[in-house]
């Protein structure tokens, strides 16, 4: 049964953005009638015989399928085959499909086929199991679940059968490597049927294309709907902010499940009509090999990976990465030494990215913030009175800081407030979650990020925000707020430490004390005194210095690579 969302204006559409807002964005040139499929078809028409999409080198060991390299024309043919197969299975415009696939060309093809048919695709990470999948199915009521037979020793097909048995309206589609079974990709494309379907099912660019999921560090994952126009604008913002080029070769190390992958690489690839190289699961040797073999010019990587690589110069010497000119990094604070080291040692620029599935898009790039120390610590304060920034992001996004105690806007440095955003990149609300949505936006329509920032300082620094931490992560010691993100940033610079994260430990006298969990470099032992001395050298206030230390083999991270501090806190307590 098709589920139609009824918006607050009483009109049944798969458009969640209010009509007057859509009209405003179109009038201002922020949105248009261009869909994701329009971008894809334009690339295929212009460069039919040029290489478009490259599988992970290790795909054969991943799912039993030999890696493929596809031209734009081959990619279009396969997309039409899958689109035809989905129609034959009874799927139609606005139906939702839940997709759990590794980062292969198959995942991209299904994404493109969904965009062609007007389906709503909800991609989920490979690590999700029964609990998370049942929640997603309950929430979005998909018509089909698309997955593979097995991955990393787990039988996804069996899980899919269980879920399909529990939900009679859910069809299971398993992409099989069995030569006796017909694959979606082997269906004969029926171009006449597809043309007739397109004529009878026009797609509005404001209609929902995806429902991605928040990382769920604080509660059950929330579905984040985004429309074609959201994604197209996202590509424009990324390309402009990072100065991407048509000649770029993009390496995507993350599955197509969130804004970092879809918005940060897949959509720019379509808009630039360039080449996209896929990577999964993350393997540093294969990652570097792909940079060398494909002449990769831009990729993304979390700070922990970039920091670990800098501490392994002998490994980097084994590969020619001279083609790589820029890396985007985020999901955790960057440190100045990381940006400086990549620039000085390898002439590679690092862009500091603050983003979320909801549409937060702040970039500190060489273009906007040339100073590497400022780039690591600050983000442009977009939309503030009397502060001007150039670029597409500044045109379409507004920000403000709000004092959570008083509700007043913060306009001077030194005060911590919640970052709130509004504009054409931002989503219009979580999927079928009216109670959450009432809490997610303020009366002026700004999205409440839950992230705490300050205005960086006076003078020129008033143009920037500095990140303080998540509102629920702040450590309060003796009535004074301590930013765990700030401490993490400082501690990870220690030459003996690979990774570090801090948490608050309850204390009857002070409220909380600081504890740090560290992952030392191979063969190193780190004592609490080492960290205290290091922070003293950095001029850090005494009250911020950790009073407890534990050594762990790795930090607990969610699928989006964010440290799960609640889990880490439990680990720390168990080891103290």
N, C-alpha and C positions, 0 to 999 in steps of 0.2 A: 504494500500500500504506500502510495506517495505521501510524504509528509510535507505540507506546505506551511511555511512560517507566516503568521499573520502579524504584520507590523502594527505599530501603535496608531497608524492612520486607517486601519481596517481594510487594507488592500492586500490581497494574496500575491506575494512575489517571493522569489528567492533573492530579494534585495533587502538587506538590513539597514543600509544607510538611508536616512530620510530623504525624500524627494527633493526638498529645497536645498539640502546639503549637496546632493549629487549635482544639482543645477548650478550651485555656487562654484563647486570645484571645476566643473566643465567650463563655466564662463571665465574663470580665472586661468584656464589652460593647465590646470593640475591633473585633471582626468580627461579622458577622451573616449571615443567609441572603439579604441583598439583593444582587442582581446589577446590573450596569450597565443591562441592559435593563429591569429593574424601575424604576430611576430615570427612564429615558426614557418608559416607558409612563405613569408617574404624572404627568409633566409634560404629556404629550399629553392625558391625561384631564382635567386641571385647567384647562389653558389652550389648548384646541384652536384657537381663532381668533386667538390673540395671536402677534405676530411672534417667531420663534425664532432664525433663522439667516440671516446676510447674507453673500453672496459678496463677494470683493474687487472694488473699483470697476473695476479694470483687467483683469478676467477675459477680456474679449473679445480683448484683445491678447496674453493669456497662452496661451490654448488654443483660441481661436476660438469660445467659447461665451459668450453674453450672460450677465451676472451676474444671479443670482436672489435673491429674498428669500422665505423660506419661513416659513409659520406652523407651529405644532407639528403640526397635523393634516396639512398638506401634507408635512411632513417624515416623519411616520409612514407615509403612503401610499407615498412614494418608498422608504423603508426596507423596507417590505413587498414592493415591486416587486423591489428588488435581492435581498432574501432569497429570494424565489421563484426568481429567475433563477439564483442560486448553487446552489439545490437542483436545478434542472433541469440544471445543468452537472455534477451528480454529487458536489458537495461535501457533506460531512456533519460532524457534531460531532467535534471534536478534530482535524480536518484543518487544516493550516497554510496560510495564504495570505500571500505576499510582496507588499507593496503599495508602489508608488513613484508617488505622486501629489502635485501641488502643493496648496497650502492652500485648497481650494475646498469648496463644500458637498458635492461628490461624495465627497471623502475622509471627511468626517464621516458621510455616509450609509453608506458601506461599513463604517466602524468600527462603526456602530450595527447594521447588518445582521449583521456577524460576531458581535457580542455577543448578538444575538437567537438565532442558530443554534448558538452554542457553538463557533464556529470560533476558531482561534488566529491572530490577525492580527499580522504582523511588518512594521511600517512602516519604510521607509528613506528617506533624504534624496534629493532630486532630483539632487544632485551625484555620487552614486555611479555608477560605470561597471562595465565587465566584471570587473575585479579584485575589487571589493567585493561585487558581486552573486554572482559565482561562489562566493565564500567563504560568503555567507549561504545560498545554495542548498545547498551541501555540508553546512553545519552543521545546518540545520533541515529539509531535504528537503520543501519546500512542494509542495502539490498544484497550486497556481495562482499565477501572477504577474500582478498587475493593475497596469496603467500607462496612460499616455496616448500619443497618436501622437507628439507632439514638444513640447519645452519649451526655450525660450531657444536655439533653433537646433539642438538635438540631437534626433536621431530615436530616441526611446525604443522605438517599435514595432519598429524593425529590430534593436535590441539584444535586445529580448524574443524575437524570432524566433530569433536566434542561440542564446540560452539555452535556449529550448524544444527546439531541434534537438539540443542537447547533452544534454538531460535528458528522456528519453522519458516520464517520469511527470509532467512539468510542463506544465500547460495555460496558454496565454497568453491573457489577457483585456485587450484594448485598448479603452479608452473613447474612442470615435471621435466627431468632429464631422460625420461624413459622414451626411447625411440619408437616404441609401439603406441605411444599416446600422442595425440595431436595437440600441439601447443597453440596458445593464443597467437603467437608470432608466426605460426605456419598457416593460419587461416588465409584463404584467398581473398584479397581485398576486393570489395564490391564498390567500385567508385561511383557507379550510377546510384546505388542505394544510399551511399554517403551524401552525394549531392542532393538527392531528393530529401533526405533527412534534414540536412542543413537548411534547405529552403523552407521547410515546415517547422523548424525549431531554431529560429534565430537566437543568438546569444547576445544579451546586453552586457556590456563591459562592467556594469555595476553589480552583476549577479555573482553569487558566491562561487568560487572555484575550489577553495580548500577549507578544511577544518583541521588545523594543526593543534597540537596539545602543549600546554604549558608544562614545564619541567616538574611541577608537583613537589617542590621541596617543602611546602607548608601544608598542603592538603591534597585531596584527590585532584588529578589532572583536570584542567578545564579546556573545553574546546574553543578554539579561536578561529572564527570564520574570517576569511579574507577573499575579496572579489578580484576579478581580473584587473580592474583599475588600480587596486592596491598594489598588486604585484608589478604591473607595468611601471607605475611611479617609483616603486622600490628600486627597480633596475636603473631608472634615470638618476635617482639619488646616489646610488652606489657608483655608477659610472662617472658621474660628475665629481663626487667627493674624492674618489680614489684615482681619478684621471686615467681610467681604463681606456684601452685602444682597440680598434678593430683587429689589429694584428696580435692581440694577446692570446696566449695559450693558458687556459685556466685549469687548475688542479683542484678538484673538490674532494676533500678527505672525509666529508660528513654525509650520512644518508639524507635522502630528500624528505626530511621530516619537519623542518623548521625554517624560520626566516633566514638563518645564517646560510643554509645550503640553498634553498629555493630562491630566496631574494638576493642573497649575497653572491651567488655564482650561476645558478641555472638561468634565471631571467636575464642577467647581464650577458650571458653567453648567447641567448636567443636574440637580444637586441643588438649586440655587436656583430652577430653572425660569425663568430670565431670558432675556436676548438675547445672542447671540454673533455678533460681527462678525469676519470673516476678512480677512487681509492677506497678500499674497505677490506677487512677491518684495519684499524690503524696499525701500520708496521713501519717503523722509522727507516729501515733499510730500503723497503720497496718504495716508500714515499720519496726518498732521495734519488732512487734509481729512476723513478718516473720523471722527476724534475730534469734529470740529465737526459734521458732518452727522448722525451717529448719537447724539450726546450721550453719548459714551463716558465711563464713570466710573472704569474700572480697566483697566490694560494692563500689559504687561511689556516691558522694553527693556534691552539690555546697557548697561553703564556707558559704553562708548565713544560710543554714540548719545546718551545723556543729557548727557554732557559736551560733545559737539559742538553739540547744540542750545542749550545755555546760552551758547555762544560765538557764536550766531547770533540775537540778540534781534530783529533786523529780520524774520527769517523767521517767528519765533513770533508777531509782531504781526499777521501776515497772516491768522491763524486764531483763531477763538474756541475756546479749549480750557478754558473756565471750568467745564465739566461734570466735567472730570477731577479726581478727588480723591486718587488714589493710583496709584503705579507700583511694580511689583516688579522688582528688578534683581539680577543675580548673574552667575555664571560667571567673574567677575573681581572683584578687590577694589574696594570703593567708597572714595571719599574724603569726608571731612567737608564740604569746600567744595561738593561736588556735592549732598549732601542738604540742606545749609543753603540753597544758592542756589535750589533748586526750591521749598523751603518759603517762603523770604522773598520771592521774586519772583513766584511763581505759586500759592502756597498749596496745593501738591501735596506729599503725603507720599511719601517713598521708603522701601520696605522692603528690607532687605538679606537676600538669600536664599542659603543654601548648600544645594544639593541635588544629587542624582545619580540616574541611572536605577535604581541599586541600592536607593534608598529613603532616602538621607540627606535629612533635612528639618529644617534649623535656620533659624529666622527671627528677625531683629532688626527688629521692627516698632515703629511709634509706641506700640502697646499694651504691648509687652513691654519696649522700651528707648526711653523718651521722649527722652532726651538724644541729639541728632543726632550728636555726635562719637562717643559710645559706640556708637551704632547703626551707624555706618560701620565701626568697627574691631572690634567684638566680636559674639560669638554666645552665647546662653544655654548655660550648662553644665548640661545636663539629666542628671538621674539621679545627681548627685554627692551624697555623704553630707552631711546637714545643710543642703542647699541646696534651697529649694522654689521651683518655678515654677508659675504657674497656666496653664491652657489644655490643649487636647486633645493637643498635641504632647508636653507634659511627662508626660502620662498614659501614652503609648504608646511612648515612645522613651527609651533609656538610652545614655549616652555615657561614655567614659573616655579618658584619655591614657596612652599606653604608651611608655616609654623603649625605643627600638629597640636600644640597645646592651645593656641589661640585661634587658629584658622586664618590668621592674617598672612598676607603676602610678605615675603622676606626680600628686602631690597638693599641690604647692606651686608658686608662680609662679617664672618665670625659667628653667624647664627646657623644652626643646622635645621634644615627643613626637608619636607618630602618633595621630590621632583614630580611635577605633573606636566602632561603634554596634551596638546590638541592639534589637529591638522589632518591633512589629506593622506598621510601615511598610516594614521591610527585606525584601529578596528572600531566597530560600532557596538560591540558587546559580546560577551561569551554566549555560546550556543545554548539556547533554551535554559537560561539561568537568570531569571528576573531578579531574584534576591541578590545574587552576586553582582549583577549589573548596577543595582541601586547603590551598592557600596563602592563599585569600581570607578565611578565618575563623580566629580563634584557638580555643583549647581551650574557652573559655567560650561560644563561639558568636557572638562579636562580629565584625562585618565590618571588615576592615582597609582603611581608605579610601586610605591612601597620602598623606594630607594631614597636614601638620605644623602643630600649634597649640601655644600655651602658655596656662597659666592667666594671666589678664590682670594680676593683681596681688593685693595684700593687701586686707583689708577688703571693701568692697562689690564691688571689682573681682574678687574671688575667685569671684563668681557667673558670670563670663564666660570664654570662650576668645577668644584673639586669633589670627588666621590668620597663619602664618609662610610657608608655601609648600608646593608639592609636594615630596615626599621626594627625587625625582630632579631637581628644579629648583634646589635650594639651592646657592648659590655659596659655596665655601669658600676664603677669602682668608687666607693666613697662619694657617691652623688655626681661623679664626673664621667661623662661619656667617653668611651674609648672605641675607636674604629678598628675592628679586626682586619679590615681590608688594608688599612695603613700599616699595621704591624706585619701582616703577611708580606707586604711589599718590601718592607725593610729587612725582615729576617731571611727571606729567600735569597737575598744578595750575598749572604755569608758563603764563602768559598767551599765550606764543607757540606753545605745543605743543598739538596736537590729540590725538595718541596717543603712547604711549611704552611700551617694554618692555625689560627688562634681561636679560642672559645672562652666564654666566661664560666667560671666554676663558683657555685654558691658559697658565700662566706657570711657567717652570722654577724660579723662586725662591720665589714665594708660593703656588704651586699653581694659583690662578685669580686673574684680575683682572676687574673689572666693565666690561662694555661696554653701551651703551645705543643702541637704534634708536629714532629719533623720526620722527613725521609732523608737520611744522610746519603751523601755520595758513597759509592762503593768503597769499602775499606776504611771509612771514616767513623769516628765516634764523636758525638756532640754532647757536651754537658750544658747545664743551665748557665753556668758561668761564662761559657763561650758566647752564648746569646746575649747575656747581660753586658759583657764587655763590648760586643759588636754594636749593640744599641747605644751604649754610652759613647762609643766613637762617633756614632751618627748624630749625637746630640739629642737623643730621645729622652723625653721626660721620664723620671724614675717611676712614676705611678703607672706608666704604660708597660713597663717591662714584665715579662712573664715570671710567675712565681712557681710554676710547675712545668715540667717537660716530660713528654713521652716520645719514644721512638716507635714508628709504625712502618710497615713495609710499603704502604701506599695510602693516600688520602681517599676517603670515600667520596665518590663523585656520582652525580646522576648522569643520565644519558646525554645531557647537554654540557657535560664537563664542569658543572658547578659543584663546589665543595658542599656536601650535605652536613652542615654544622651540627644539626641535631644528632645525627648518627655519630659524628666525630666526637661530640661531647660525651655520649654514652661510652664510646671506646676509651676516651681519656679517663673517665671516672673509673672504668673497670681496671685500668692499668696503674692508677695511683695508689 
